[in-house]
Amino acid sequence: MITRITIAGMMSPHCVRAVFTALTPVPGIRSTDVWLGGAEIEHDGTATVDALRAAIAVAGYDVVGGVEERRRLPLASS
């Protein structure tokens, strides 16, 4: 599963590192890509938007939006 979130208040590379570090201990995360203003988190489904929001709040930032996407297998053409 992939969750894309929008994060308010990030203005520097330090902010990116702080959010990345805050997400590290969240159970179920497989990979994390963080940039100014957002992040994309690949996880096993146990990391909810609320869990991600709580971890990011510890770093001092607010999640203002989030979208969860389940991975889909490509359809075979016949």
C-alpha positions as CSV (number, residue, x, y, z in Angstrom):
1,M,0.0,0.0,0.0
2,I,1.2,3.5,-0.7
3,T,0.1,6.6,1.2
4,R,0.8,10.1,-0.1
5,I,0.6,12.9,2.4
6,T,0.8,16.7,2.3
7,I,2.7,18.3,5.2
8,A,2.4,21.9,6.2
9,G,5.3,23.9,7.6
10,M,8.3,22.3,5.9
11,M,10.7,24.9,4.6
12,S,14.2,23.4,4.5
13,P,16.2,20.2,4.2
14,H,16.3,20.1,8.0
15,C,12.5,19.7,7.9
16,V,12.8,16.8,5.4
17,R,15.2,15.0,7.7
18,A,13.1,15.6,10.8
19,V,10.0,14.1,9.1
20,F,12.0,11.2,7.7
21,T,13.4,10.5,11.1
22,A,10.0,10.8,12.8
23,L,8.5,8.2,10.4
24,T,11.3,5.7,10.8
25,P,9.9,3.9,13.9
26,V,6.3,3.6,12.6
27,P,5.5,-0.1,12.3
28,G,4.9,-1.5,8.8
29,I,6.7,1.1,6.8
30,R,8.8,-0.4,3.9
31,S,10.1,2.8,2.4
32,T,9.7,6.5,2.7
33,D,10.3,9.4,0.3
34,V,10.1,12.8,1.9
35,W,10.3,16.2,0.2
36,L,9.4,19.8,1.1
37,G,5.7,19.8,1.6
38,G,5.0,16.0,1.4
39,A,5.9,12.4,1.6
40,E,5.2,9.1,-0.1
41,I,5.2,6.1,2.3
42,E,5.1,2.5,1.1
43,H,3.8,0.2,3.9
44,D,2.1,-3.2,4.6
45,G,-1.2,-1.6,5.4
46,T,-0.7,-1.3,9.2
47,A,0.6,2.3,9.0
48,T,-2.6,4.4,8.8
49,V,-2.8,8.0,8.0
50,D,-3.5,8.7,11.7
51,A,-0.3,6.9,12.7
52,L,1.7,8.8,10.2
53,R,0.0,12.1,11.3
54,A,0.9,11.3,14.9
55,A,4.6,10.6,14.1
56,I,4.9,13.8,12.0
57,A,3.3,15.8,14.8
58,V,6.1,14.7,17.1
59,A,8.5,16.3,14.6
60,G,6.5,19.5,14.8
61,Y,4.6,19.5,11.5
62,D,1.0,19.0,10.4
63,V,-0.4,16.6,7.9
64,V,-3.0,18.5,5.9
65,G,-4.0,15.8,3.5
66,G,-3.5,12.2,2.7
67,V,-4.4,9.6,0.1
68,E,-4.0,5.8,0.5
69,E,-3.6,3.6,-2.6
70,R,-3.6,-0.1,-2.7
71,R,-1.2,-1.6,-5.2
72,R,-2.9,-3.2,-8.1
73,L,-1.6,-6.0,-10.3
74,P,-1.5,-5.1,-14.0
75,L,-4.3,-6.6,-16.1
76,A,-3.2,-9.1,-18.7
77,S,-4.3,-8.2,-22.2
78,S,-5.8,-11.0,-24.3
